């Protein structure tokens, strides 16, 4: 990013904003997986035992449906799309954006149509946190958006 700022002659460094993409929610994935695998094993055991005794296998279907639901939710939590890591650095004469492993893009203030910043405090029953959003709209098109959730208040 520094090289892109020097190439674009953006001047002195002013600050850096970055997002924190959410990681997989392991606190939900692990218990759902354990419940799903346990229900799968129990459902298959019921179906196999009933098939041997009286030829009916479908008594294990409720447990197999529970296993499919729990494992499906665990897979959804694990595989859902998260936004890429984004950095936006502002300088005296412009901004530089870098998304994940892509090349940084430098914009001088003359190329930027709009800059907006929003800070919102979200208050919940057990605590509160800050949500920050930076929006930079270059005149050539696409928006640069950085969302970040702050630390909870003490």
Beta strands, then each sheet from edge to edge (+ up, - down):
strand 1: 13-18
strand 2: 86-91
strand 3: 94-99
strand 4: 105-108
strand 5: 112-123
strand 6: 128-138
strand 7: 143-149
sheet 1: 1+ 2- 3+ 4-
sheet 2: 5+ 6- 7+
end
